[in-house]
Amino acid sequence: TVANLAFTGNGSTVTNDIDFANDGTLTLGASGGTQTYNGGLDTSGVGSTVTLNGTIATSNDAVTFGAVTLGSATTIDTNASNTTGDIAIGAVTGGSNNLTLTTGDNVANSDITASGAISGLGNLTLADVGGTATFSANVAAAALSADSTVANIAFTGGTNSFSGAASFSNDGTLNLGNASGDTFAFNGGVTESTTGTVTLASAISSSDDAISFGAVTLGANTTIDTNATTTSTADLTIGAVTGGSNTLTLSTENNIANADITASGAISGVTTLTISNAGGTATLSGDVDVTTLAVGNTVANLAFTGNGSTVTNDIDFANDGT
């Protein structure tokens, strides 16, 4: 029976659980302020737009949001000490504001579940996540960062784009995509130093920005392309590859000098490995055990130096360099 509610006091504290159910708009918090809901809160029953500002915190209590709009830079922190302090959030309309999500470092199963599309976001920061942060719909943001205080991350939406630098150094698993048609555009480049298993199942690209992965497992046919336009800017670096009977295509760009591909680890279980476009040198220094290896005339130089490599099918090297 309440239409619109603006609850904007900085420093407000609510002891018990609250389920907002007004049938109009809801505004929580103020820019730079903090509100604490020590019994948790749920806004999924609000009838119209929910706008968040500042820090929304709990003391190991679950937070459930439906679709939200950010009115300013926003942090959601459950301060989890056990499995109770999860975050669930629907679609996010960012308004070019930053969003930080945190449950608790090293608190197993303190999860973040983002089920709706995230658009127009500033920087997305995963601060402390003891469980898994799952983004199951499309994500569009500026920079993306996940430090070693984050356990597991899964991005499984069909279309994902980041205009700033992306950095993954989480200490659990990382999944980028779950189907070959999924796309990730890291237009500020991406650096991955995740401790656990990294699974790629998507088309991953940048716009003349470096891409760096350590050891990876392929969950579906995968393409990595830096779309290089500038000498020595958009190199592609990858470690060991466990193929899972999937294909892998690696590309920088044709005729862009020093746009290099460096695969330093063993590559196994890949059906077809394609070096597509490489204006510099593609170096495969580990053992390469694949069914088919394809190297076309849009590749400059190739160094295929792994001891013990095996290619099952006939190969015609056609690169136009060394």
Backbone hydrogen bonds, N-H to C=O, Kabsch-Sander energy under -0.5 kcal/mol:
donor,donor_aa,acceptor,acceptor_aa,energy
5,L,25,T,-2.6
7,F,5,L,-0.5
7,F,27,T,-3.2
8,T,6,A,-0.7
11,G,34,T,-2.9
12,S,9,G,-1.0
14,V,36,T,-2.6
18,I,40,G,-1.6
20,F,18,I,-0.6
20,F,42,D,-2.1
23,D,2,V,-2.4
24,G,3,A,-1.9
26,L,49,T,-2.5
27,T,5,L,-2.3
28,L,51,T,-2.8
29,G,7,F,-2.2
33,G,30,A,-2.7
35,Q,55,T,-2.6
36,T,12,S,-2.6
37,Y,57,A,-3.3
38,N,14,V,-2.4
38,N,36,T,-0.6
39,G,14,V,-0.5
39,G,16,N,-0.6
40,G,37,Y,-1.5
41,L,62,A,-1.3
42,D,18,I,-1.9
43,T,64,T,-2.6
45,G,20,F,-0.7
46,V,43,T,-2.0
47,G,22,N,-2.6
48,S,24,G,-2.0
51,T,26,L,-3.0
51,T,49,T,-0.5
52,L,69,T,-2.5
53,N,28,L,-1.4
54,G,73,A,-1.2
55,T,33,G,-2.9
56,I,54,G,-0.5
56,I,75,T,-3.1
57,A,35,Q,-3.0
57,A,55,T,-0.6
58,T,77,D,-1.9
60,N,58,T,-0.6
60,N,78,T,-3.1
61,D,78,T,-0.6
63,V,86,D,-2.3
64,T,41,L,-2.4
65,F,88,A,-3.1
68,V,91,A,-3.0
69,T,50,V,-2.8
70,L,93,T,-2.5
71,G,52,L,-3.0
71,G,69,T,-0.5
72,S,52,L,-0.8
74,T,98,N,-2.6
75,T,54,G,-2.2
76,I,100,T,-2.6
77,D,56,I,-2.3
77,D,75,T,-0.5
78,T,102,T,-1.8
80,A,103,T,-1.3
85,G,82,N,-1.0
86,D,84,T,-1.8
87,I,111,D,-2.5
88,A,63,V,-2.5
89,I,113,T,-2.7
90,G,66,G,-1.9
92,V,117,A,-2.3
93,T,68,V,-2.3
94,G,92,V,-0.7
94,G,119,S,-3.3
96,S,120,G,-3.5
97,N,94,G,-1.7
99,L,123,N,-2.8
100,T,74,T,-2.4
101,L,125,T,-2.4
102,T,76,I,-2.3
103,T,128,D,-3.7
107,V,104,G,-1.3
108,A,106,N,-0.8
109,N,130,G,-0.5
110,S,107,V,-1.6
111,D,109,N,-1.3
112,I,132,T,-2.3
113,T,87,I,-2.6
114,A,112,I,-0.5
114,A,134,T,-3.2
115,S,89,I,-2.3
115,S,113,T,-0.7
116,G,89,I,-0.6
118,I,138,N,-3.0
119,S,92,V,-2.7
119,S,117,A,-0.5
121,L,140,A,-1.8
122,G,97,N,-3.3
124,L,143,A,-2.8
125,T,99,L,-2.5
125,T,123,N,-0.6
126,L,145,S,-2.7
127,A,101,L,-2.1
127,A,125,T,-0.7
129,V,149,T,-1.8
130,G,104,G,-0.7
131,G,110,S,-1.7
133,A,152,N,-2.8
134,T,112,I,-2.9
134,T,132,T,-0.7
135,F,154,A,-3.2
136,S,114,A,-2.0
136,S,134,T,-0.6
139,V,159,T,-1.0
140,A,118,I,-2.2
141,A,161,S,-2.3
142,A,122,G,-3.0
144,L,165,A,-2.0
145,S,124,L,-2.0
146,A,167,S,-1.7
147,D,126,L,-1.0
150,V,147,D,-1.5
151,A,129,V,-2.8
152,N,131,G,-2.4
153,I,173,T,-2.2
154,A,133,A,-2.6
155,F,175,N,-2.8
156,T,135,F,-2.8
156,T,154,A,-0.6
157,G,135,F,-0.7
157,G,137,A,-0.6
160,N,183,T,-2.0
161,S,139,V,-2.6
162,F,185,A,-3.0
163,S,141,A,-1.9
164,G,142,A,-0.9
166,A,189,G,-1.9
167,S,144,L,-2.3
168,F,191,T,-2.7
169,S,146,A,-2.8
169,S,167,S,-0.5
171,D,150,V,-2.4
172,G,151,A,-1.5
174,L,197,T,-2.3
175,N,153,I,-2.1
176,L,199,T,-2.6
177,G,155,F,-3.5
177,G,175,N,-0.6
179,A,201,A,-1.5
182,D,179,A,-1.9
183,T,158,G,-2.4
184,F,203,A,-2.6
185,A,160,N,-2.5
186,F,184,F,-0.7
186,F,205,S,-3.3
187,N,162,F,-2.5
187,N,185,A,-1.1
188,G,164,G,-0.8
189,G,186,F,-1.7
190,V,210,A,-1.6
191,T,166,A,-2.1
192,E,212,S,-1.9
193,S,168,F,-3.3
195,T,170,N,-2.2
196,G,172,G,-2.0
199,T,174,L,-3.1
199,T,197,T,-0.5
200,L,198,V,-0.5
200,L,217,T,-2.7
201,A,176,L,-2.4
203,A,182,D,-2.9
204,I,202,S,-0.6
204,I,223,T,-3.5
205,S,184,F,-2.9
206,S,225,D,-1.6
208,D,206,S,-0.6
208,D,226,T,-2.5
209,D,226,T,-0.7
211,I,235,D,-2.2
212,S,190,V,-2.3
213,F,237,T,-2.9
216,V,240,A,-3.0
217,T,198,V,-2.9
218,L,242,T,-2.7
219,G,200,L,-3.1
219,G,217,T,-0.5
220,A,200,L,-0.9
222,T,247,T,-2.4
223,T,202,S,-1.5
224,I,249,T,-2.7
225,D,204,I,-2.4
226,T,251,S,-1.9
227,N,252,T,-0.6
228,A,252,T,-0.8
232,S,257,A,-0.7
233,T,230,T,-1.5
234,A,230,T,-0.8
235,D,233,T,-0.6
236,L,260,D,-2.6
237,T,211,I,-2.6
238,I,262,T,-2.6
239,G,214,G,-1.9
241,V,266,A,-2.7
242,T,216,V,-2.4
243,G,241,V,-0.7
243,G,268,S,-3.5
245,S,269,G,-2.6
246,N,243,G,-1.0
246,N,269,G,-0.6
248,L,272,T,-2.4
249,T,222,T,-2.1
250,L,274,T,-2.7
251,S,224,I,-2.0
252,T,277,N,-3.8
256,I,253,E,-1.1
257,A,255,N,-0.7
258,N,279,G,-0.5
259,A,256,I,-1.8
260,D,258,N,-1.5
261,I,281,T,-2.1
262,T,236,L,-2.8
263,A,261,I,-0.5
263,A,283,T,-3.1
264,S,238,I,-2.1
264,S,262,T,-0.7
265,G,238,I,-0.5
267,I,287,D,-3.2
268,S,241,V,-2.7
268,S,266,A,-0.5
269,G,289,D,-0.7
270,V,289,D,-0.8
271,T,246,N,-1.8
273,L,292,T,-2.9
274,T,248,L,-2.7
274,T,272,T,-0.6
275,I,273,L,-0.5
275,I,294,A,-2.7
276,S,250,L,-2.5
276,S,274,T,-0.8
278,A,298,T,-1.9
279,G,253,E,-1.1
280,G,259,A,-1.8
282,A,301,N,-3.0
283,T,261,I,-3.2
283,T,281,T,-0.7
284,L,282,A,-0.6
284,L,303,A,-3.2
285,S,263,A,-1.9
285,S,283,T,-0.7
286,G,263,A,-0.7
286,G,265,G,-0.5
289,D,267,I,-3.5
289,D,287,D,-0.6
290,V,288,V,-0.6
290,V,310,T,-2.0
291,T,270,V,-1.6
291,T,271,T,-0.6
292,T,271,T,-2.8
294,A,273,L,-2.7
296,G,275,I,-1.0
299,V,296,G,-1.3
300,A,278,A,-3.1
301,N,280,G,-2.4
303,A,282,A,-2.8
304,F,302,L,-0.5
305,T,284,L,-1.7
305,T,303,A,-0.7
306,G,284,L,-0.9
308,G,306,G,-0.5
309,S,306,G,-1.0
310,T,288,V,-2.3
312,T,290,V,-1.9
313,N,291,T,-2.9
317,F,315,I,-0.6
318,A,295,V,-1.5
320,D,299,V,-2.3
321,G,300,A,-1.7
